[in-house]
Amino acid sequence: MTGHRVLIIDDDPALLDSLSEALRLRMAGVTIETADSGAIALEQVVSQAFDAVVTDIKMPGIDGVDLLAQVRAFRPDMPVLMITGYPEEGLAIQALRGGAYDIIRKPIDRDFFISTLNRAIVEHVERRSVRRWRAVLERCAGELSRIVESLLARPPRSEE
């Protein structure tokens, strides 16, 4: 998988570095951006397109659930994976209902994390491709309709 961009957000520098390194080692060619707060991450999401976002649920300031809602407002199709170390199911359910792609529990199983992120990116890229092809088909269908209408509007040719 190459040419894809991932944003990782966590207020814990050790986890931020660890996840970034895991992606560098296991997903060659993926560009990784990081942010240590929800506010910085939101600026990045507004100004740049990512193929996926990975964020901690509990952070000071803008937490992961609030960030998810704001990401959804700017980039509704971008998959957001949420990381949590808290056993309370309420946050996870709230995140999933808010549009999170999946929940990653701490301690993080690297294989599960990488496969889930990979799946999210592939689905995102495929949805984007489908949207592009749908737009092309709609333009073609519109053009064909105009051609048919113009042919039907012409007076019939007389047979001589």
Sequence and secondary structure as in RCSB ss.txt:
>XXXX:A:sequence
MTGHRVLIIDDDPALLDSLSEALRLRMAGVTIETADSGAIALEQVVSQAFDAVVTDIKMPGIDGVDLLAQVRAFR
PDMPVLMITGYPEEGLAIQALRGGAYDIIRKPIDRDFFISTLNRAIVEHVERRSVRRWRAVLERCAGELSRIVES
LLARPPRSEE
>XXXX:A:secstr
  S EEEEE S HHHHHHHHHHHHHHSTT EEEEESSHHHHHHHHHHS  SEEEEES  SSS HHHHHHHHHHH 
TTS EEEEE    HHHHHHHHHTT SEEEESS  HHHHHHHHHHHHHHHHHHHHHHHHHHHHHHHHHHHHHHHHH
HHHS      
